[in-house]
Amino acid sequence: MKRVFVFAGLALVGGAAMAASPMQGMKDQAAQPMSMNHTAQAMTATATAVSGTLTVSGCWIRSLPEPTPSAAYFIVHNSGSTVAKLASAASDAYGSVMLHETTTDAGMSKMTMVHDIAVPAKGVLEFKPGGYHAMLEKARRPIVVGTSVPMVFSFDSGEKVRASCEVKPATTLSR
Ligand SMILES: [Cu+2]
């Protein structure tokens, strides 16, 4: 319980910081003196940072022994009417989380770091072995098969989506 609570706090702080930046360009709001109303506005901005149109389902982690990186796979659902762009992923269980894409060129498999991965409007994007994945490194605690690891996915819009990812053995090929 405690870990989940701390994690939620971090997500809110990040959301507030992101939500604040678009307001800087709005002169009429910036000109307003500090007031009680300021607090109410900040809270509203934080609440909207949690997405109502984006969800992540079926998240699982192929756990490999350190120092070999593990990978997380999941499906991003976008019920909104505009394209969503996945900017980054994070987990308190790992010191490093990067979005990668595996591609095969002339029989050679390679991974490249990717940013702003588009999830089509009214569509889904699947992260799966051999394609997009979240590379997980520098585990901060033992990652035990059968347990779940929380992850947070951040979008260009400032929206955040949380998911619980089931830890599976190294031999697992798909969910
Ligand atoms: Cu990778």
Backbone and ligand atoms as CSV (ligand in chain L), in Angstrom:
chain,resi,resn,atom,element,x,y,z
A,1,MET,N,N,0.831,-1.207,0.000
A,1,MET,CA,C,0.000,0.000,0.000
A,1,MET,C,C,0.864,1.256,0.000
A,2,LYS,N,N,1.894,1.207,0.832
A,2,LYS,CA,C,2.715,2.399,0.982
A,2,LYS,C,C,3.402,2.761,-0.340
A,3,ARG,N,N,3.906,1.764,-1.018
A,3,ARG,CA,C,4.630,2.018,-2.256
A,3,ARG,C,C,3.702,2.652,-3.296
A,4,VAL,N,N,2.493,2.138,-3.380
A,4,VAL,CA,C,1.533,2.653,-4.357
A,4,VAL,C,C,1.223,4.114,-4.057
A,5,PHE,N,N,1.073,4.442,-2.777
A,5,PHE,CA,C,0.734,5.809,-2.392
A,5,PHE,C,C,1.847,6.780,-2.789
A,6,VAL,N,N,3.089,6.397,-2.492
A,6,VAL,CA,C,4.227,7.263,-2.816
A,6,VAL,C,C,4.302,7.479,-4.317
A,7,PHE,N,N,4.051,6.409,-5.068
A,7,PHE,CA,C,4.125,6.479,-6.531
A,7,PHE,C,C,3.069,7.426,-7.076
A,8,ALA,N,N,1.875,7.379,-6.511
A,8,ALA,CA,C,0.792,8.251,-6.950
A,8,ALA,C,C,1.167,9.711,-6.708
A,9,GLY,N,N,1.849,9.968,-5.610
A,9,GLY,CA,C,2.273,11.330,-5.291
A,9,GLY,C,C,3.229,11.866,-6.337
A,10,LEU,N,N,4.155,11.037,-6.775
A,10,LEU,CA,C,5.120,11.453,-7.791
A,10,LEU,C,C,4.402,11.789,-9.094
A,11,ALA,N,N,3.414,10.976,-9.438
A,11,ALA,CA,C,2.687,11.188,-10.687
A,11,ALA,C,C,1.958,12.534,-10.645
A,12,LEU,N,N,1.417,12.863,-9.493
A,12,LEU,CA,C,0.676,14.118,-9.367
A,12,LEU,C,C,1.614,15.310,-9.488
A,13,VAL,N,N,2.790,15.207,-8.883
A,13,VAL,CA,C,3.760,16.303,-8.954
A,13,VAL,C,C,4.170,16.531,-10.403
A,14,GLY,N,N,4.464,15.432,-11.107
A,14,GLY,CA,C,4.864,15.537,-12.505
A,14,GLY,C,C,3.751,16.130,-13.352
A,15,GLY,N,N,2.509,15.705,-13.067
A,15,GLY,CA,C,1.364,16.185,-13.820
A,15,GLY,C,C,1.150,17.671,-13.631
A,16,ALA,N,N,1.321,18.135,-12.401
A,16,ALA,CA,C,1.111,19.553,-12.111
A,16,ALA,C,C,2.151,20.399,-12.839
A,17,ALA,N,N,3.382,19.917,-12.858
A,17,ALA,CA,C,4.460,20.670,-13.505
A,17,ALA,C,C,4.198,20.786,-15.007
A,18,MET,N,N,3.752,19.694,-15.613
A,18,MET,CA,C,3.500,19.702,-17.052
A,18,MET,C,C,2.284,20.562,-17.379
A,19,ALA,N,N,1.252,20.454,-16.552
A,19,ALA,CA,C,0.014,21.170,-16.829
A,19,ALA,C,C,0.206,22.677,-16.666
A,20,ALA,N,N,1.194,23.067,-15.870
A,20,ALA,CA,C,1.399,24.489,-15.605
A,20,ALA,C,C,1.994,25.201,-16.814
A,21,SER,N,N,2.814,24.511,-17.597
A,21,SER,CA,C,3.535,25.195,-18.659
A,21,SER,C,C,2.650,25.781,-19.766
A,22,PRO,N,N,1.574,25.097,-20.200
A,22,PRO,CA,C,0.766,25.730,-21.263
A,22,PRO,C,C,0.126,27.037,-20.795
A,23,MET,N,N,-0.099,27.188,-19.487
A,23,MET,CA,C,-0.763,28.370,-18.957
A,23,MET,C,C,0.136,29.602,-19.004
A,24,GLN,N,N,1.447,29.387,-19.110
A,24,GLN,CA,C,2.373,30.511,-19.098
A,24,GLN,C,C,2.162,31.411,-20.309
A,25,GLY,N,N,1.686,30.829,-21.406
A,25,GLY,CA,C,1.482,31.614,-22.613
A,25,GLY,C,C,0.182,32.403,-22.592
A,26,MET,N,N,-0.659,32.157,-21.613
A,26,MET,CA,C,-1.952,32.827,-21.549
A,26,MET,C,C,-1.833,34.070,-20.677
A,27,LYS,N,N,-1.767,35.231,-21.339
A,27,LYS,CA,C,-1.438,36.474,-20.640
A,27,LYS,C,C,-2.480,36.835,-19.576
A,28,ASP,N,N,-3.752,36.658,-19.916
A,28,ASP,CA,C,-4.779,37.089,-18.965
A,28,ASP,C,C,-4.681,36.301,-17.657
A,29,GLN,N,N,-4.341,35.027,-17.757
A,29,GLN,CA,C,-4.220,34.228,-16.541
A,29,GLN,C,C,-2.959,34.589,-15.766
A,30,ALA,N,N,-1.887,34.836,-16.511
A,30,ALA,CA,C,-0.622,35.148,-15.855
A,30,ALA,C,C,-0.717,36.478,-15.111
A,31,ALA,N,N,-1.583,37.392,-15.625
A,31,ALA,CA,C,-1.704,38.716,-15.037
A,31,ALA,C,C,-2.529,38.702,-13.745
A,32,GLN,N,N,-3.258,37.632,-13.534
A,32,GLN,CA,C,-4.084,37.563,-12.327
A,32,GLN,C,C,-3.206,37.556,-11.076
A,33,PRO,N,N,-3.630,38.323,-10.059
A,33,PRO,CA,C,-2.881,38.264,-8.803
A,33,PRO,C,C,-3.074,36.899,-8.129
A,34,MET,N,N,-2.132,36.534,-7.292
A,34,MET,CA,C,-2.268,35.292,-6.530
A,34,MET,C,C,-3.499,35.409,-5.635
A,35,SER,N,N,-4.294,34.371,-5.609
A,35,SER,CA,C,-5.499,34.399,-4.787
A,35,SER,C,C,-5.851,32.980,-4.379
A,36,MET,N,N,-6.917,32.839,-3.637
A,36,MET,CA,C,-7.392,31.511,-3.258
A,36,MET,C,C,-7.736,30.713,-4.511
A,37,ASN,N,N,-8.213,31.428,-5.510
A,37,ASN,CA,C,-8.628,30.804,-6.758
A,37,ASN,C,C,-7.456,30.097,-7.440
A,38,HIS,N,N,-6.280,30.594,-7.221
A,38,HIS,CA,C,-5.079,30.006,-7.827
A,38,HIS,C,C,-4.947,28.537,-7.433
A,39,THR,N,N,-5.201,28.255,-6.167
A,39,THR,CA,C,-5.090,26.884,-5.674
A,39,THR,C,C,-6.098,25.985,-6.378
A,40,ALA,N,N,-7.319,26.482,-6.533
A,40,ALA,CA,C,-8.372,25.700,-7.187
A,40,ALA,C,C,-7.989,25.388,-8.632
A,41,GLN,N,N,-7.410,26.371,-9.320
A,41,GLN,CA,C,-6.998,26.160,-10.710
A,41,GLN,C,C,-5.910,25.092,-10.796
A,42,ALA,N,N,-4.967,25.152,-9.865
A,42,ALA,CA,C,-3.866,24.199,-9.878
A,42,ALA,C,C,-4.392,22.781,-9.671
A,43,MET,N,N,-5.362,22.639,-8.791
A,43,MET,CA,C,-5.895,21.305,-8.515
A,43,MET,C,C,-6.637,20.762,-9.728
A,44,THR,N,N,-7.353,21.626,-10.420
A,44,THR,CA,C,-8.080,21.203,-11.620
A,44,THR,C,C,-7.093,20.737,-12.688
A,45,ALA,N,N,-6.015,21.491,-12.839
A,45,ALA,CA,C,-5.012,21.145,-13.841
A,45,ALA,C,C,-4.399,19.782,-13.533
A,46,THR,N,N,-4.168,19.502,-12.257
A,46,THR,CA,C,-3.580,18.227,-11.871
A,46,THR,C,C,-4.532,17.087,-12.205
A,47,ALA,N,N,-5.815,17.292,-11.924
A,47,ALA,CA,C,-6.799,16.238,-12.154
A,47,ALA,C,C,-6.890,15.888,-13.635
A,48,THR,N,N,-6.811,16.889,-14.514
A,48,THR,CA,C,-6.947,16.616,-15.936
A,48,THR,C,C,-5.703,15.937,-16.508
A,49,ALA,N,N,-4.619,15.904,-15.751
A,49,ALA,CA,C,-3.412,15.247,-16.239
A,49,ALA,C,C,-3.581,13.730,-16.285
A,50,VAL,N,N,-4.540,13.195,-15.529
A,50,VAL,CA,C,-4.829,11.765,-15.601
A,50,VAL,C,C,-5.835,11.574,-16.737
A,51,SER,N,N,-5.449,10.790,-17.720
A,51,SER,CA,C,-6.223,10.722,-18.954
A,51,SER,C,C,-7.575,10.034,-18.813
A,52,GLY,N,N,-8.571,10.570,-19.524
A,52,GLY,CA,C,-9.863,9.933,-19.601
A,52,GLY,C,C,-10.034,9.160,-20.895
A,53,THR,N,N,-9.105,9.336,-21.830
A,53,THR,CA,C,-9.248,8.683,-23.133
A,53,THR,C,C,-8.151,7.658,-23.417
A,54,LEU,N,N,-7.123,7.645,-22.563
A,54,LEU,CA,C,-6.004,6.718,-22.791
A,54,LEU,C,C,-5.959,5.674,-21.689
A,55,THR,N,N,-5.771,4.418,-22.069
A,55,THR,CA,C,-5.577,3.357,-21.080
A,55,THR,C,C,-4.481,2.421,-21.554
A,56,VAL,N,N,-3.892,1.709,-20.619
A,56,VAL,CA,C,-2.880,0.703,-20.936
A,56,VAL,C,C,-3.363,-0.614,-20.352
A,57,SER,N,N,-3.422,-1.652,-21.174
A,57,SER,CA,C,-3.891,-2.951,-20.683
A,57,SER,C,C,-2.866,-4.038,-20.991
A,58,GLY,N,N,-3.065,-5.181,-20.363
A,58,GLY,CA,C,-2.258,-6.372,-20.657
A,58,GLY,C,C,-0.770,-6.199,-20.461
A,59,CYS,N,N,-0.380,-5.379,-19.502
A,59,CYS,CA,C,1.069,-5.148,-19.328
A,59,CYS,C,C,1.740,-6.330,-18.639
A,60,TRP,N,N,2.827,-6.775,-19.224
A,60,TRP,CA,C,3.623,-7.832,-18.598
A,60,TRP,C,C,5.106,-7.569,-18.835
A,61,ILE,N,N,5.908,-8.148,-17.970
A,61,ILE,CA,C,7.357,-7.946,-18.029
A,61,ILE,C,C,8.041,-9.289,-18.223
A,62,ARG,N,N,8.906,-9.356,-19.234
A,62,ARG,CA,C,9.756,-10.542,-19.372
A,62,ARG,C,C,10.993,-10.278,-18.538
A,63,SER,N,N,11.070,-10.982,-17.433
A,63,SER,CA,C,12.137,-10.716,-16.473
A,63,SER,C,C,13.388,-11.526,-16.782
A,64,LEU,N,N,14.478,-10.819,-16.986
A,64,LEU,CA,C,15.757,-11.474,-17.237
A,64,LEU,C,C,16.710,-11.148,-16.091
A,65,PRO,N,N,17.621,-12.095,-15.769
A,65,PRO,CA,C,18.530,-11.840,-14.639
A,65,PRO,C,C,19.442,-10.649,-14.904
A,66,GLU,N,N,19.632,-9.820,-13.898
A,66,GLU,CA,C,20.548,-8.680,-14.004
A,66,GLU,C,C,21.948,-9.195,-14.340
A,67,PRO,N,N,22.760,-8.462,-15.137
A,67,PRO,CA,C,22.474,-7.107,-15.640
A,67,PRO,C,C,21.777,-7.082,-17.008
A,68,THR,N,N,21.282,-8.227,-17.467
A,68,THR,CA,C,20.559,-8.226,-18.744
A,68,THR,C,C,19.270,-7.408,-18.601
A,69,PRO,N,N,18.999,-6.495,-19.521
A,69,PRO,CA,C,17.770,-5.706,-19.409
A,69,PRO,C,C,16.518,-6.574,-19.554
A,70,SER,N,N,15.487,-6.242,-18.803
A,70,SER,CA,C,14.178,-6.862,-18.983
A,70,SER,C,C,13.363,-5.957,-19.896
A,71,ALA,N,N,12.184,-6.430,-20.305
A,71,ALA,CA,C,11.351,-5.606,-21.176
A,71,ALA,C,C,9.892,-5.708,-20.753
A,72,ALA,N,N,9.179,-4.594,-20.912
A,72,ALA,CA,C,7.740,-4.565,-20.630
A,72,ALA,C,C,6.983,-4.445,-21.946
A,73,TYR,N,N,5.881,-5.189,-22.025
A,73,TYR,CA,C,5.015,-5.178,-23.203
A,73,TYR,C,C,3.602,-4.860,-22.748
A,74,PHE,N,N,2.847,-4.163,-23.578
A,74,PHE,CA,C,1.520,-3.688,-23.159
A,74,PHE,C,C,0.770,-3.164,-24.381
A,75,ILE,N,N,-0.505,-2.863,-24.184
A,75,ILE,CA,C,-1.319,-2.315,-25.269
A,75,ILE,C,C,-1.845,-0.949,-24.834
A,76,VAL,N,N,-1.591,0.061,-25.673
A,76,VAL,CA,C,-2.104,1.401,-25.399
A,76,VAL,C,C,-3.395,1.594,-26.194
A,77,HIS,N,N,-4.456,1.986,-25.493
A,77,HIS,CA,C,-5.753,2.230,-26.135
A,77,HIS,C,C,-6.024,3.733,-26.120
A,78,ASN,N,N,-6.398,4.272,-27.264
A,78,ASN,CA,C,-6.729,5.694,-27.367
A,78,ASN,C,C,-8.170,5.830,-27.857
A,79,SER,N,N,-9.082,6.183,-26.964
A,79,SER,CA,C,-10.491,6.340,-27.349
A,79,SER,C,C,-10.783,7.776,-27.778
A,80,GLY,N,N,-9.761,8.634,-27.753
A,80,GLY,CA,C,-9.936,10.036,-28.120
A,80,GLY,C,C,-10.017,10.224,-29.631
A,81,SER,N,N,-10.361,11.455,-30.033
A,81,SER,CA,C,-10.535,11.735,-31.456
A,81,SER,C,C,-9.280,12.328,-32.093
A,82,THR,N,N,-8.191,12.412,-31.304
A,82,THR,CA,C,-6.922,12.878,-31.860
A,82,THR,C,C,-5.827,11.867,-31.545
A,83,VAL,N,N,-4.772,11.902,-32.354
A,83,VAL,CA,C,-3.654,10.986,-32.135
A,83,VAL,C,C,-2.993,11.302,-30.784
A,84,ALA,N,N,-2.585,10.257,-30.068
A,84,ALA,CA,C,-1.867,10.437,-28.797
A,84,ALA,C,C,-0.428,10.015,-29.017
A,85,LYS,N,N,0.484,10.702,-28.342
A,85,LYS,CA,C,1.898,10.337,-28.507
A,85,LYS,C,C,2.504,9.954,-27.176
A,86,LEU,N,N,2.961,8.714,-27.094
A,86,LEU,CA,C,3.586,8.217,-25.870
A,86,LEU,C,C,5.007,8.761,-25.786
A,87,ALA,N,N,5.261,9.569,-24.765
A,87,ALA,CA,C,6.560,10.230,-24.644
A,87,ALA,C,C,7.555,9.383,-23.859
A,88,SER,N,N,7.104,8.785,-22.760
A,88,SER,CA,C,8.032,8.035,-21.924
A,88,SER,C,C,7.284,7.102,-20.995
A,89,ALA,N,N,8.041,6.194,-20.394
A,89,ALA,CA,C,7.494,5.296,-19.383
A,89,ALA,C,C,8.443,5.312,-18.198
A,90,ALA,N,N,7.916,5.018,-17.020
A,90,ALA,CA,C,8.747,5.004,-15.821
A,90,ALA,C,C,8.205,3.975,-14.845
A,91,SER,N,N,9.076,3.511,-13.944
A,91,SER,CA,C,8.661,2.593,-12.890
A,91,SER,C,C,9.565,2.802,-11.692
A,92,ASP,N,N,8.969,2.779,-10.508
A,92,ASP,CA,C,9.803,2.952,-9.319
A,92,ASP,C,C,10.662,1.713,-9.052
A,93,ALA,N,N,10.396,0.623,-9.771
A,93,ALA,CA,C,11.144,-0.611,-9.570
A,93,ALA,C,C,12.451,-0.645,-10.371
A,94,TYR,N,N,12.578,0.292,-11.324
A,94,TYR,CA,C,13.770,0.303,-12.179
A,94,TYR,C,C,14.400,1.699,-12.236
A,95,GLY,N,N,15.722,1.730,-12.261
A,95,GLY,CA,C,16.429,3.000,-12.339
A,95,GLY,C,C,16.419,3.579,-13.736
A,96,SER,N,N,16.169,2.737,-14.739
A,96,SER,CA,C,16.169,3.207,-16.123
A,96,SER,C,C,15.057,2.523,-16.906
A,97,VAL,N,N,14.215,3.309,-17.552
A,97,VAL,CA,C,13.165,2.783,-18.426
A,97,VAL,C,C,13.232,3.562,-19.737
A,98,MET,N,N,13.415,2.857,-20.843
A,98,MET,CA,C,13.487,3.524,-22.148
A,98,MET,C,C,12.525,2.862,-23.124
A,99,LEU,N,N,11.953,3.673,-24.004
A,99,LEU,CA,C,11.087,3.135,-25.054
A,99,LEU,C,C,11.961,2.753,-26.241
A,100,HIS,N,N,11.822,1.496,-26.673
A,100,HIS,CA,C,12.651,0.961,-27.752
A,100,HIS,C,C,11.786,0.350,-28.846
A,101,GLU,N,N,12.385,0.253,-30.017
A,101,GLU,CA,C,11.753,-0.518,-31.082
A,101,GLU,C,C,12.772,-1.491,-31.642
A,102,THR,N,N,12.373,-2.745,-31.723
A,102,THR,CA,C,13.219,-3.756,-32.345
A,102,THR,C,C,12.846,-3.854,-33.822
A,103,THR,N,N,13.842,-3.767,-34.661
A,103,THR,CA,C,13.596,-3.926,-36.099
A,103,THR,C,C,14.576,-4.949,-36.647
A,104,THR,N,N,14.201,-5.556,-37.754
A,104,THR,CA,C,15.068,-6.546,-38.378
A,104,THR,C,C,15.437,-6.059,-39.764
A,105,ASP,N,N,16.739,-5.981,-40.009
A,105,ASP,CA,C,17.227,-5.508,-41.299
A,105,ASP,C,C,18.217,-6.531,-41.837
A,106,ALA,N,N,17.869,-7.141,-42.981
A,106,ALA,CA,C,18.716,-8.170,-43.603
A,106,ALA,C,C,19.081,-9.260,-42.587
A,107,GLY,N,N,18.087,-9.670,-41.806
A,107,GLY,CA,C,18.288,-10.758,-40.860
A,107,GLY,C,C,18.939,-10.347,-39.555
A,108,MET,N,N,19.363,-9.082,-39.469
A,108,MET,CA,C,19.985,-8.591,-38.233
A,108,MET,C,C,18.957,-7.835,-37.400
A,109,SER,N,N,18.842,-8.250,-36.138
A,109,SER,CA,C,17.897,-7.588,-35.249
A,109,SER,C,C,18.609,-6.488,-34.474
A,110,LYS,N,N,17.980,-5.319,-34.407
A,110,LYS,CA,C,18.586,-4.235,-33.631
A,110,LYS,C,C,17.507,-3.437,-32.908
A,111,MET,N,N,17.914,-2.738,-31.846
A,111,MET,CA,C,16.982,-1.922,-31.082
A,111,MET,C,C,17.371,-0.457,-31.213
A,112,THR,N,N,16.368,0.384,-31.378
A,112,THR,CA,C,16.623,1.824,-31.382
A,112,THR,C,C,15.697,2.491,-30.371
A,113,MET,N,N,16.178,3.588,-29.791
A,113,MET,CA,C,15.386,4.337,-28.836
A,113,MET,C,C,14.351,5.145,-29.617
A,114,VAL,N,N,13.125,5.152,-29.126
A,114,VAL,CA,C,12.068,5.891,-29.826
A,114,VAL,C,C,11.345,6.827,-28.858
A,115,HIS,N,N,10.857,7.932,-29.419
A,115,HIS,CA,C,10.117,8.918,-28.625
A,115,HIS,C,C,8.820,9.261,-29.351
A,116,ASP,N,N,7.869,9.791,-28.618
A,116,ASP,CA,C,6.629,10.284,-29.218
A,116,ASP,C,C,6.000,9.235,-30.147
A,117,ILE,N,N,5.772,8.057,-29.589
A,117,ILE,CA,C,5.210,6.964,-30.384
A,117,ILE,C,C,3.706,7.203,-30.558
A,118,ALA,N,N,3.264,7.272,-31.815
A,118,ALA,CA,C,1.879,7.649,-32.117
A,118,ALA,C,C,0.909,6.498,-31.874
A,119,VAL,N,N,-0.142,6.810,-31.132
A,119,VAL,CA,C,-1.271,5.885,-30.959
A,119,VAL,C,C,-2.447,6.534,-31.679
A,120,PRO,N,N,-2.941,5.907,-32.761
A,120,PRO,CA,C,-3.945,6.563,-33.590
A,120,PRO,C,C,-5.232,6.881,-32.827
A,121,ALA,N,N,-5.936,7.924,-33.292
A,121,ALA,CA,C,-7.243,8.260,-32.728
A,121,ALA,C,C,-8.160,7.056,-32.861
A,122,LYS,N,N,-8.929,6.774,-31.822
A,122,LYS,CA,C,-9.847,5.619,-31.804
A,122,LYS,C,C,-9.115,4.335,-32.175
A,123,GLY,N,N,-7.869,4.230,-31.711
A,123,GLY,CA,C,-7.078,3.067,-32.096
A,123,GLY,C,C,-6.244,2.515,-30.950
A,124,VAL,N,N,-5.461,1.500,-31.264
A,124,VAL,CA,C,-4.593,0.885,-30.269
A,124,VAL,C,C,-3.187,0.726,-30.847
A,125,LEU,N,N,-2.223,0.633,-29.960
A,125,LEU,CA,C,-0.857,0.321,-30.360
A,125,LEU,C,C,-0.334,-0.745,-29.409
A,126,GLU,N,N,0.130,-1.852,-29.987
A,126,GLU,CA,C,0.588,-2.953,-29.152
A,126,GLU,C,C,2.114,-2.973,-29.066
A,127,PHE,N,N,2.604,-3.023,-27.855
A,127,PHE,CA,C,4.021,-3.240,-27.608
A,127,PHE,C,C,4.191,-4.740,-27.385
A,128,LYS,N,N,5.036,-5.384,-28.194
A,128,LYS,CA,C,5.159,-6.841,-28.095
A,128,LYS,C,C,6.561,-7.275,-28.496
A,129,PRO,N,N,6.935,-8.502,-28.113
A,129,PRO,CA,C,8.270,-8.986,-28.473
A,129,PRO,C,C,8.507,-8.876,-29.980
A,130,GLY,N,N,9.672,-8.352,-30.359
A,130,GLY,CA,C,10.009,-8.177,-31.762
A,130,GLY,C,C,9.621,-6.814,-32.299
A,131,GLY,N,N,9.010,-5.970,-31.469
A,131,GLY,CA,C,8.584,-4.638,-31.911
A,131,GLY,C,C,8.856,-3.614,-30.834
A,132,TYR,N,N,7.853,-2.784,-30.577
A,132,TYR,CA,C,8.000,-1.784,-29.515
A,132,TYR,C,C,8.038,-2.465,-28.140
A,133,HIS,N,N,8.858,-1.935,-27.264
A,133,HIS,CA,C,8.896,-2.415,-25.870
A,133,HIS,C,C,9.475,-1.322,-24.985
A,134,ALA,N,N,9.254,-1.470,-23.695
A,134,ALA,CA,C,9.913,-0.587,-22.729
A,134,ALA,C,C,11.060,-1.381,-22.126
A,135,MET,N,N,12.279,-0.884,-22.339
A,135,MET,CA,C,13.469,-1.568,-21.831
A,135,MET,C,C,13.678,-1.176,-20.371
A,136,LEU,N,N,13.812,-2.183,-19.525
A,136,LEU,CA,C,13.903,-1.950,-18.078
A,136,LEU,C,C,15.287,-2.331,-17.579
A,137,GLU,N,N,15.965,-1.389,-16.954
A,137,GLU,CA,C,17.314,-1.660,-16.452
A,137,GLU,C,C,17.480,-1.125,-15.036
A,138,LYS,N,N,18.539,-1.565,-14.385
A,138,LYS,CA,C,18.898,-1.095,-13.037
A,138,LYS,C,C,17.760,-1.322,-12.036
A,139,ALA,N,N,17.361,-2.578,-11.890
A,139,ALA,CA,C,16.303,-2.911,-10.931
A,139,ALA,C,C,16.690,-2.436,-9.538
A,140,ARG,N,N,15.733,-1.816,-8.866
A,140,ARG,CA,C,16.015,-1.265,-7.540
A,140,ARG,C,C,15.707,-2.266,-6.441
A,141,ARG,N,N,15.056,-3.361,-6.797
A,141,ARG,CA,C,14.739,-4.413,-5.839
A,141,ARG,C,C,14.593,-5.706,-6.628
A,142,PRO,N,N,14.617,-6.854,-5.958
A,142,PRO,CA,C,14.434,-8.108,-6.702
A,142,PRO,C,C,13.079,-8.123,-7.418
A,143,ILE,N,N,13.093,-8.470,-8.699
A,143,ILE,CA,C,11.854,-8.525,-9.481
A,143,ILE,C,C,11.422,-9.990,-9.511
A,144,VAL,N,N,10.377,-10.320,-8.777
A,144,VAL,CA,C,9.983,-11.716,-8.561
A,144,VAL,C,C,8.878,-12.130,-9.543
A,145,VAL,N,N,9.117,-13.242,-10.240
A,145,VAL,CA,C,8.109,-13.784,-11.161
A,145,VAL,C,C,6.811,-14.065,-10.401
A,146,GLY,N,N,5.702,-13.656,-10.965
A,146,GLY,CA,C,4.398,-13.869,-10.338
A,146,GLY,C,C,3.889,-12.641,-9.600
A,147,THR,N,N,4.794,-11.684,-9.347
A,147,THR,CA,C,4.363,-10.438,-8.697
A,147,THR,C,C,4.056,-9.394,-9.779
A,148,SER,N,N,3.633,-8.222,-9.362
A,148,SER,CA,C,3.339,-7.153,-10.312
A,148,SER,C,C,4.195,-5.927,-10.026
A,149,VAL,N,N,4.520,-5.212,-11.087
A,149,VAL,CA,C,5.332,-3.999,-10.982
A,149,VAL,C,C,4.509,-2.834,-11.543
A,150,PRO,N,N,4.392,-1.727,-10.792
A,150,PRO,CA,C,3.637,-0.579,-11.314
A,150,PRO,C,C,4.458,0.208,-12.323
A,151,MET,N,N,3.785,0.686,-13.360
A,151,MET,CA,C,4.448,1.556,-14.336
A,151,MET,C,C,3.565,2.766,-14.609
A,152,VAL,N,N,4.202,3.853,-15.017
A,152,VAL,CA,C,3.475,5.072,-15.394
A,152,VAL,C,C,3.885,5.447,-16.814
A,153,PHE,N,N,2.893,5.712,-17.645
A,153,PHE,CA,C,3.140,6.074,-19.030
A,153,PHE,C,C,2.761,7.535,-19.230
A,154,SER,N,N,3.675,8.325,-19.786
A,154,SER,CA,C,3.459,9.768,-19.948
A,154,SER,C,C,3.333,10.122,-21.427
A,155,PHE,N,N,2.343,10.949,-21.718
A,155,PHE,CA,C,2.069,11.340,-23.102
A,155,PHE,C,C,2.453,12.806,-23.321
A,156,ASP,N,N,2.659,13.169,-24.585
A,156,ASP,CA,C,3.028,14.539,-24.955
A,156,ASP,C,C,2.050,15.574,-24.411
A,157,SER,N,N,0.787,15.187,-24.297
A,157,SER,CA,C,-0.268,16.090,-23.830
A,157,SER,C,C,-0.134,16.410,-22.346
A,158,GLY,N,N,0.743,15.672,-21.637
A,158,GLY,CA,C,0.852,15.837,-20.198
A,158,GLY,C,C,0.025,14.798,-19.451
A,159,GLU,N,N,-0.774,14.036,-20.187
A,159,GLU,CA,C,-1.589,12.993,-19.556
A,159,GLU,C,C,-0.706,11.835,-19.099
A,160,LYS,N,N,-1.144,11.203,-18.027
A,160,LYS,CA,C,-0.420,10.055,-17.501
A,160,LYS,C,C,-1.378,8.891,-17.299
A,161,VAL,N,N,-0.865,7.688,-17.541
A,161,VAL,CA,C,-1.667,6.478,-17.367
A,161,VAL,C,C,-0.839,5.487,-16.550
A,162,ARG,N,N,-1.478,4.924,-15.540
A,162,ARG,CA,C,-0.782,3.939,-14.723
A,162,ARG,C,C,-1.234,2.523,-15.073
A,163,ALA,N,N,-0.320,1.566,-14.921
A,163,ALA,CA,C,-0.677,0.170,-15.164
A,163,ALA,C,C,0.128,-0.719,-14.229
A,164,SER,N,N,-0.422,-1.884,-13.954
A,164,SER,CA,C,0.267,-2.873,-13.144
A,164,SER,C,C,0.735,-3.980,-14.084
A,165,CYS,N,N,2.034,-4.279,-14.050
A,165,CYS,CA,C,2.612,-5.205,-15.028
A,165,CYS,C,C,3.019,-6.513,-14.356
A,166,GLU,N,N,2.500,-7.613,-14.894
A,166,GLU,CA,C,2.762,-8.931,-14.314
A,166,GLU,C,C,4.149,-9.423,-14.722
A,167,VAL,N,N,4.928,-9.859,-13.749
A,167,VAL,CA,C,6.282,-10.333,-14.023
A,167,VAL,C,C,6.232,-11.807,-14.446
A,168,LYS,N,N,6.782,-12.082,-15.641
A,168,LYS,CA,C,6.763,-13.442,-16.194
A,168,LYS,C,C,8.191,-13.944,-16.410
A,169,PRO,N,N,8.347,-15.280,-16.493
A,169,PRO,CA,C,9.697,-15.854,-16.640
A,169,PRO,C,C,10.357,-15.469,-17.971
A,170,ALA,N,N,11.673,-15.607,-18.009
A,170,ALA,CA,C,12.473,-15.238,-19.176
A,170,ALA,C,C,12.058,-16.007,-20.424
A,171,THR,N,N,11.493,-17.180,-20.262
A,171,THR,CA,C,11.136,-18.022,-21.406
A,171,THR,C,C,9.801,-17.621,-22.044
A,172,THR,N,N,9.089,-16.684,-21.431
A,172,THR,CA,C,7.771,-16.290,-21.948
A,172,THR,C,C,7.927,-15.557,-23.287
A,173,LEU,N,N,7.151,-15.974,-24.280
A,173,LEU,CA,C,7.264,-15.366,-25.602
A,173,LEU,C,C,6.137,-14.392,-25.885
A,174,SER,N,N,4.989,-14.591,-25.264
A,174,SER,CA,C,3.881,-13.658,-25.425
A,174,SER,C,C,2.939,-13.822,-24.259
A,175,ARG,N,N,2.080,-12.812,-24.081
A,175,ARG,CA,C,1.152,-12.880,-22.977
A,175,ARG,C,C,0.127,-13.969,-23.261
L,1,CU,CU,CU,15.262,-2.620,-25.975
